[in-house]
Amino acid sequence: MGEALRTDLYELTMAAAYHREGIADRRAVCEIFVRKLPRRRSYLLVAGLELALRALESFRFGEDDLDFLASLPALETAFLDPTFRPFLEALRFRGDVWAMPEGTIALEGEPLLRVEAPLVEAQVVETVLLSLIGHSTTVASKAARVVDAADGVAVVEFGARRAHPEAAIDAARAAWIAGCAGTSNLEAARRWGIPAFGTASHMFTMVHDTELDAFRSYVDAFPTTSTLLIDTYDTLEGAARAIRAGGPGLAGVRLDSGDLGALAREVRRMLDEGGMEDTKIVASGDLDEGSIASLREGGAPIDVFGVGTKLTASTDAPALGVVYKVVAIEKDGELLPTAKFSRGKVMWPGAKQVHRRLDDDGILEWDQLSLADEPPPPGSSALLVPVMRGGRRVGPPEPIAVARERAAASLRSLPESLIRGVPRGERPAGPRPSARLLALLDEVHARVGGR
């Protein structure tokens, strides 16, 4: 099965209708944006662009894919046309793409990516682009909040078992871009060069006759890197046994349940009294930005946070309202702006750009949503940059380390109002529209709003 089948059926039914009508080659402009941010969120951290570009480069229907499509009742009529199968067989993405680079901060309603391509190409890549950009941006945005709450304490992504294996790899990558110190996911570590971290589990302790036997076995196997999970039975007794088994060379102990703040303080005291000042305390167990912030505010002596489910699955906001909409379509050789005017879902027409201005201290002052051909306002810069021309990248793949550095710089540019999030009942900040964009909205509404 080829990459092109990672899509929804309606993308192919529409492609068939475009082909039959003879409009498949009309130019179209489509944009990805998040109409409304999740509750209490004030910004997004963009991720997934590299994954999206790889999908666009490899887009094609193989023979097995075409056989499967031809077997679908919904496409039976389309395949009666002898030209439709060759049309799909030759289909590749040869369009142009502009995007916010990975690690860029985005506000509500701002285009994260823009596609200009023949209509059918712009159509059939919708689902996979939404999937890859939406999922990675969801996780990166959550991870950025968790890392911020940790306030300099390392955060390791532990969520591989809470997602589909491929989604877990993408989540680990997004979390690394957002500032996590590493991942437990070995394939993510191999594929993307992310530092790998891990400890023993409760099972390792439980299969031994005693907790002390388990600790001694693990330390014998890993004399310089052992981190012992000490809460299988009784946390403080486990700490005492870890001290006996590991001594001053023990790398760390891990707390996974109970009152993490109180336990961390007592375990830290025990370790220090045992001459183990360098032994780290790792804390895990259903952590998120709220619980981590509370632990940090309470002065808990925790050296590493392991965050799994609530980061990798972004449990408070597991899916962004990310959408892909056509904003211009060719007619009589000219690209005409268009827009949707559904109640509650009115969108801005035309190919757009986001211009951002930072103040003298490098803090985000404002964003302006402009038309793509507008010059940047004084002191601002454009956020969407060309990444593909004619279906080919404009440069080599960007190293993930560059995206990580960009994310760190972007997060440092956030004003305090955005870092804190949005108070209950308030709307998050968004870009201001340019005068030309406002005028275009009225013009397009007059032209298409009533038809």
C-alpha positions as CSV (number, residue, x, y, z in Angstrom):
1,M,0.0,0.0,0.0
2,G,1.4,3.4,-1.0
3,E,1.6,6.7,0.8
4,A,-1.3,8.1,-1.3
5,L,-3.8,5.8,0.4
6,R,-3.2,7.5,3.8
7,T,-6.2,9.6,3.0
8,D,-10.0,9.8,3.1
9,L,-12.2,8.4,0.5
10,Y,-13.8,11.8,-0.3
11,E,-10.5,13.1,-1.5
12,L,-10.6,10.5,-4.3
13,T,-14.3,11.0,-5.1
14,M,-13.6,14.7,-5.5
15,A,-10.5,14.0,-7.6
16,A,-12.6,11.8,-9.9
17,A,-15.2,14.5,-10.3
18,Y,-12.6,17.1,-11.0
19,H,-11.1,14.8,-13.7
20,R,-14.5,14.2,-15.3
21,E,-15.3,17.9,-15.3
22,G,-11.9,18.8,-16.8
23,I,-10.9,21.1,-14.0
24,A,-8.2,19.0,-12.3
25,D,-5.4,21.2,-13.6
26,R,-6.9,24.5,-12.4
27,R,-4.6,26.3,-9.9
28,A,-5.8,26.4,-6.4
29,V,-4.4,27.8,-3.1
30,C,-5.2,26.1,0.1
31,E,-4.1,26.9,3.7
32,I,-3.8,25.0,7.0
33,F,-4.8,26.9,10.1
34,V,-6.4,26.3,13.5
35,R,-9.7,28.1,13.7
36,K,-9.9,28.0,17.5
37,L,-7.2,27.1,20.1
38,P,-8.1,24.6,22.8
39,R,-9.4,26.0,26.1
40,R,-6.8,27.9,28.2
41,R,-4.3,27.7,25.4
42,S,-2.8,30.9,24.0
43,Y,-0.3,29.8,21.3
44,L,0.9,26.9,19.2
45,L,4.4,25.6,18.6
46,V,4.5,24.4,15.0
47,A,5.9,21.0,14.2
48,G,5.6,18.2,11.6
49,L,6.7,20.1,8.5
50,E,9.6,17.7,7.7
51,L,7.1,14.8,7.9
52,A,4.7,16.6,5.6
53,L,7.4,17.4,3.0
54,R,8.5,13.8,3.0
55,A,4.9,12.8,2.4
56,L,4.5,15.2,-0.5
57,E,7.8,14.0,-2.1
58,S,6.7,10.4,-1.9
59,F,3.1,10.8,-3.0
60,R,2.1,8.3,-5.6
61,F,-0.4,5.5,-6.3
62,G,1.1,2.1,-6.8
63,E,-0.5,-0.7,-8.8
64,D,-1.9,-2.4,-5.6
65,D,-3.4,1.0,-4.5
66,L,-5.1,1.4,-7.9
67,D,-6.5,-2.1,-7.8
68,F,-7.9,-1.5,-4.4
69,L,-9.5,1.9,-5.4
70,A,-11.0,0.2,-8.5
71,S,-12.7,-2.3,-6.2
72,L,-14.5,0.3,-4.1
73,P,-18.2,0.7,-5.0
74,A,-17.9,4.5,-4.4
75,L,-15.4,4.7,-7.2
76,E,-16.9,2.1,-9.6
77,T,-18.3,4.8,-11.9
78,A,-15.1,6.7,-12.0
79,F,-13.1,3.7,-13.1
80,L,-15.4,3.0,-16.0
81,D,-13.7,6.0,-17.6
82,P,-10.6,4.4,-19.2
83,T,-8.6,7.6,-18.6
84,F,-9.1,7.7,-14.8
85,R,-6.7,5.0,-13.8
86,P,-3.8,6.4,-15.9
87,F,-4.6,9.8,-14.5
88,L,-4.1,8.6,-10.9
89,E,-1.1,6.5,-11.9
90,A,0.7,9.6,-13.2
91,L,-0.4,11.8,-10.3
92,R,2.4,13.4,-8.3
93,F,2.6,16.5,-6.1
94,R,4.2,19.2,-8.2
95,G,3.0,22.2,-6.3
96,D,4.5,25.1,-4.3
97,V,4.5,25.2,-0.5
98,W,5.1,28.0,2.0
99,A,5.2,27.2,5.7
100,M,6.1,28.4,9.1
101,P,9.3,26.5,9.9
102,E,9.2,24.0,12.7
103,G,9.6,25.5,16.1
104,T,7.8,28.7,15.2
105,I,5.1,30.1,17.5
106,A,1.7,30.6,15.9
107,L,-1.4,32.3,17.1
108,E,-5.1,31.4,16.6
109,G,-6.2,31.6,13.0
110,E,-2.8,32.0,11.4
111,P,-1.9,29.9,8.3
112,L,0.7,27.3,9.3
113,L,1.2,26.1,5.7
114,R,0.1,27.2,2.3
115,V,-0.2,25.1,-0.9
116,E,-0.5,26.4,-4.4
117,A,-0.9,23.5,-6.9
118,P,-3.2,22.1,-9.6
119,L,-6.6,21.6,-8.0
120,V,-6.5,17.8,-7.8
121,E,-3.0,17.8,-6.3
122,A,-4.0,20.4,-3.7
123,Q,-7.1,18.3,-2.9
124,V,-5.6,14.8,-2.5
125,V,-2.9,15.8,-0.1
126,E,-5.3,17.5,2.4
127,T,-5.8,14.6,4.8
128,V,-2.2,13.6,5.2
129,L,-1.0,17.2,5.6
130,L,-3.7,17.8,8.3
131,S,-2.7,14.6,10.0
132,L,1.0,15.2,10.1
133,I,1.0,18.9,10.9
134,G,-1.9,18.7,13.3
135,H,-0.6,15.8,15.4
136,S,2.9,17.1,15.7
137,T,1.8,20.6,16.5
138,T,-0.6,19.3,19.1
139,V,2.2,17.4,20.9
140,A,4.8,20.1,20.5
141,S,2.4,22.7,21.9
142,K,1.7,20.5,24.9
143,A,5.3,19.7,25.4
144,A,6.3,23.4,25.4
145,R,3.9,24.0,28.2
146,V,5.3,21.1,30.2
147,V,8.9,22.1,29.6
148,D,8.0,25.7,30.7
149,A,6.4,24.4,33.9
150,A,9.5,22.4,34.7
151,D,11.5,25.7,34.7
152,G,14.9,24.3,33.8
153,V,14.4,20.7,35.2
154,A,14.8,18.1,32.4
155,V,11.7,16.6,31.0
156,V,11.9,13.2,29.3
157,E,9.0,12.0,27.0
158,F,7.8,8.6,28.3
159,G,4.6,8.1,26.3
160,A,5.4,5.4,23.6
161,R,2.9,3.0,25.1
162,R,0.1,5.5,24.9
163,A,0.0,6.0,21.2
164,H,0.1,4.0,17.9
165,P,3.8,3.1,17.3
166,E,4.3,5.5,14.4
167,A,2.3,8.3,16.2
168,A,4.5,7.7,19.2
169,I,7.7,8.3,17.1
170,D,6.3,11.5,15.7
171,A,5.2,12.6,19.2
172,A,8.7,12.0,20.6
173,R,10.2,14.1,17.7
174,A,7.7,16.9,18.4
175,A,8.5,16.8,22.1
176,W,12.2,17.0,21.4
177,I,11.7,20.1,19.2
178,A,9.7,21.7,22.0
179,G,12.6,21.2,24.5
180,C,12.3,17.8,26.1
181,A,15.6,16.3,27.1
182,G,15.0,13.0,25.5
183,T,12.7,10.1,25.0
184,S,12.2,6.5,26.1
185,N,11.2,5.6,22.5
186,L,14.2,3.8,20.8
187,E,13.0,4.1,17.3
188,A,12.5,7.8,17.7
189,A,16.0,8.0,19.2
190,R,17.4,6.1,16.2
191,R,15.5,7.8,13.5
192,W,15.9,11.4,14.7
193,G,19.0,11.3,16.9
194,I,17.1,12.1,20.1
195,P,18.8,11.0,23.4
196,A,17.3,7.9,24.8
197,F,16.4,7.4,28.5
198,G,15.0,4.6,30.6
199,T,14.8,2.8,33.9
200,A,13.7,-0.6,35.1
201,S,10.0,-1.2,35.6
202,H,8.0,-2.6,38.5
203,M,7.9,-6.0,36.8
204,F,11.7,-6.2,37.1
205,T,11.4,-5.8,40.9
206,M,8.4,-8.2,41.2
207,V,10.1,-11.2,39.4
208,H,12.9,-11.2,42.0
209,D,12.5,-12.8,45.4
210,T,13.1,-9.5,47.1
211,E,13.4,-5.8,46.2
212,L,17.0,-5.8,47.3
213,D,17.8,-8.7,45.1
214,A,16.3,-6.9,42.1
215,F,18.2,-3.7,42.9
216,R,21.5,-5.6,43.3
217,S,20.9,-7.4,40.0
218,Y,20.2,-4.2,38.1
219,V,23.2,-2.4,39.6
220,D,25.4,-5.4,38.7
221,A,24.2,-5.2,35.1
222,F,24.5,-1.4,34.8
223,P,27.0,-0.3,37.5
224,T,27.3,3.4,36.4
225,T,23.9,4.1,34.8
226,S,21.3,2.4,37.1
227,T,18.2,4.3,38.0
228,L,16.1,2.2,40.4
229,L,12.3,2.4,40.6
230,I,11.7,2.4,44.4
231,D,7.9,2.5,44.8
232,T,6.9,-1.1,44.0
233,Y,6.1,-1.8,47.7
234,D,7.0,1.0,50.0
235,T,8.8,4.0,48.7
236,L,11.0,4.9,51.7
237,E,11.9,1.3,52.3
238,G,12.7,1.1,48.6
239,A,15.0,4.1,48.9
240,A,16.8,2.5,51.8
241,R,17.4,-0.7,49.7
242,A,18.5,1.4,46.7
243,I,21.1,3.0,48.9
244,R,22.3,-0.4,50.1
245,A,22.4,-1.8,46.6
246,G,23.9,1.1,44.7
247,G,25.9,3.2,47.1
248,P,27.4,6.6,46.0
249,G,27.8,5.4,42.4
250,L,24.0,5.0,41.9
251,A,22.9,7.2,39.0
252,G,19.3,7.7,40.2
253,V,16.1,6.6,41.9
254,R,12.6,7.0,40.4
255,L,9.4,7.9,42.1
256,D,6.2,6.9,40.3
257,S,3.3,7.3,42.8
258,G,2.2,8.9,46.0
259,D,2.9,12.4,47.2
260,L,5.8,13.1,45.0
261,G,6.8,16.3,46.7
262,A,6.9,14.9,50.2
263,L,8.6,11.7,49.1
264,A,11.2,13.5,47.0
265,R,12.2,15.6,50.1
266,E,12.5,12.6,52.3
267,V,14.3,10.5,49.7
268,R,16.7,13.4,49.0
269,R,17.5,13.6,52.8
270,M,18.2,9.8,52.9
271,L,20.4,9.9,49.8
272,D,22.4,12.9,51.1
273,E,22.9,11.2,54.5
274,G,24.1,8.2,52.7
275,G,26.8,10.2,50.9
276,M,24.8,10.0,47.6
277,E,24.5,13.7,46.9
278,D,25.0,13.1,43.1
279,T,22.3,10.5,42.8
280,K,19.4,12.0,40.9
281,I,15.7,11.8,41.7
282,V,13.4,11.1,38.7
283,A,9.6,11.6,39.1
284,S,6.9,10.2,36.9
285,G,3.3,9.2,37.2
286,D,0.5,11.0,35.3
287,L,2.4,14.3,35.3
288,D,1.5,17.4,33.3
289,E,2.3,21.1,33.3
290,G,-0.1,21.7,36.2
291,S,1.3,19.1,38.6
292,I,4.9,19.9,37.6
293,A,4.4,23.6,38.3
294,S,3.0,22.7,41.7
295,L,6.0,20.5,42.5
296,R,8.4,23.2,41.4
297,E,6.6,25.9,43.4
298,G,6.7,23.6,46.4
299,G,10.5,23.2,46.1
300,A,10.4,19.4,45.5
301,P,14.0,18.3,44.9
302,I,13.3,16.5,41.7
303,D,16.0,16.4,39.0
304,V,14.1,14.9,36.1
305,F,10.5,14.6,35.2
306,G,9.3,11.7,33.1
307,V,6.0,12.6,31.4
308,G,4.1,10.1,29.3
309,T,0.3,9.9,28.7
310,K,-0.6,13.5,29.4
311,L,2.2,14.8,27.0
312,T,2.2,12.2,24.2
313,A,-1.6,12.0,24.1
314,S,-2.1,15.7,25.0
315,T,-5.0,14.5,27.1
316,D,-6.6,17.9,27.8
317,A,-6.6,18.8,24.1
318,P,-5.8,15.6,22.1
319,A,-6.7,17.1,18.7
320,L,-6.4,20.6,17.4
321,G,-9.2,22.0,15.3
322,V,-6.8,22.2,12.4
323,V,-8.5,22.7,9.0
324,Y,-7.4,22.9,5.3
325,K,-9.4,25.4,3.2
326,V,-9.2,26.6,-0.3
327,V,-8.6,30.4,-0.3
328,A,-8.2,31.0,-4.1
329,I,-9.1,29.2,-7.3
330,E,-8.2,29.8,-10.9
331,K,-10.9,31.1,-13.2
332,D,-10.3,32.3,-16.8
333,G,-6.5,32.2,-16.1
334,E,-6.7,34.3,-12.9
335,L,-6.5,33.2,-9.3
336,L,-9.6,34.5,-7.6
337,P,-9.8,34.8,-3.8
338,T,-12.6,32.8,-2.2
339,A,-13.8,32.1,1.3
340,K,-16.3,30.2,3.4
341,F,-19.0,32.2,5.1
342,S,-20.7,29.5,7.2
343,R,-22.0,30.8,10.5
344,G,-19.2,30.6,13.1
345,K,-16.7,29.5,10.4
346,V,-16.1,32.6,8.4
347,M,-12.5,32.6,7.0
348,W,-10.2,35.0,5.4
349,P,-9.9,34.9,1.6
350,G,-6.8,34.9,-0.5
351,A,-3.3,33.6,-0.2
352,K,-2.0,35.1,3.1
353,Q,1.2,35.8,5.0
354,V,1.8,36.4,8.7
355,H,4.0,39.4,9.6
356,R,5.5,39.4,13.1
357,R,7.0,42.3,15.0
358,L,9.2,41.9,18.1
359,D,9.9,44.7,20.5
360,D,13.4,46.0,21.4
361,D,13.8,43.2,23.9
362,G,12.9,40.5,21.4
363,I,9.4,39.9,22.8
364,L,6.4,39.3,20.5
365,E,4.6,42.7,20.1
366,W,2.0,41.8,17.4
367,D,1.2,39.7,14.4
368,Q,-0.5,40.9,11.3
369,L,-2.4,38.7,8.9
370,S,-1.7,40.1,5.5
371,L,-2.2,39.2,1.9
372,A,0.8,37.2,0.5
373,D,1.9,40.0,-1.8
374,E,1.8,42.7,0.8
375,P,5.1,44.1,1.9
376,P,5.9,43.6,5.6
377,P,5.0,46.4,7.9
378,P,8.0,48.4,9.3
379,G,10.0,46.4,11.8
380,S,8.3,43.1,11.0
381,S,9.2,39.9,9.3
382,A,7.3,37.2,7.3
383,L,6.7,33.9,9.0
384,L,5.7,31.7,6.1
385,V,8.7,30.9,3.9
386,P,9.0,28.9,0.6
387,V,9.8,25.3,1.3
388,M,8.8,23.6,-2.0
389,R,8.8,24.8,-5.7
390,G,7.3,22.5,-8.3
391,G,7.1,19.6,-5.9
392,R,10.8,19.9,-5.0
393,R,12.3,21.2,-1.8
394,V,13.9,24.6,-2.1
395,G,16.8,23.3,0.1
396,P,18.0,20.3,2.0
397,P,16.0,18.8,4.9
398,E,16.4,21.0,8.0
399,P,18.2,19.2,10.9
400,I,16.0,18.6,13.9
401,A,18.5,20.5,16.1
402,V,17.8,23.7,14.1
403,A,14.0,23.3,14.7
404,R,14.8,22.8,18.4
405,E,16.9,25.9,18.6
406,R,14.2,27.9,16.8
407,A,11.6,26.6,19.2
408,A,13.7,27.7,22.2
409,A,14.1,31.2,20.7
410,S,10.4,31.4,19.8
411,L,9.4,30.5,23.3
412,R,11.7,33.1,24.8
413,S,9.9,35.7,22.7
414,L,6.5,35.0,24.3
415,P,5.1,37.8,26.3
416,E,4.0,36.9,29.8
417,S,0.3,37.1,28.8
418,L,0.8,34.3,26.3
419,I,2.9,32.2,28.7
420,R,0.2,32.2,31.3
421,G,-2.4,31.0,28.9
422,V,-5.9,32.3,28.5
423,P,-8.1,32.9,31.6
424,R,-11.4,31.0,31.5
425,G,-14.0,32.6,29.3
426,E,-11.5,34.8,27.4
427,R,-10.4,34.5,23.8
428,P,-6.7,34.0,22.9
429,A,-4.8,36.7,21.1
430,G,-4.7,36.5,17.4
431,P,-3.2,38.4,14.5
432,R,-4.7,41.8,13.4
433,P,-5.9,41.8,9.8
434,S,-4.3,44.2,7.4
435,A,-6.5,46.9,5.8
436,R,-6.2,45.2,2.4
437,L,-7.3,41.9,3.9
438,L,-10.4,43.5,5.5
439,A,-11.3,45.1,2.2
440,L,-10.9,41.8,0.3
441,L,-13.2,40.0,2.8
442,D,-16.0,42.5,2.0
443,E,-15.3,42.2,-1.7
444,V,-15.4,38.4,-1.7
445,H,-18.5,38.3,0.4
446,A,-20.2,40.5,-2.1
447,R,-19.1,38.2,-4.9
448,V,-19.7,34.8,-3.5
449,G,-21.5,35.1,-0.2
450,G,-25.0,35.0,-1.6
451,R,-24.6,32.5,-4.5
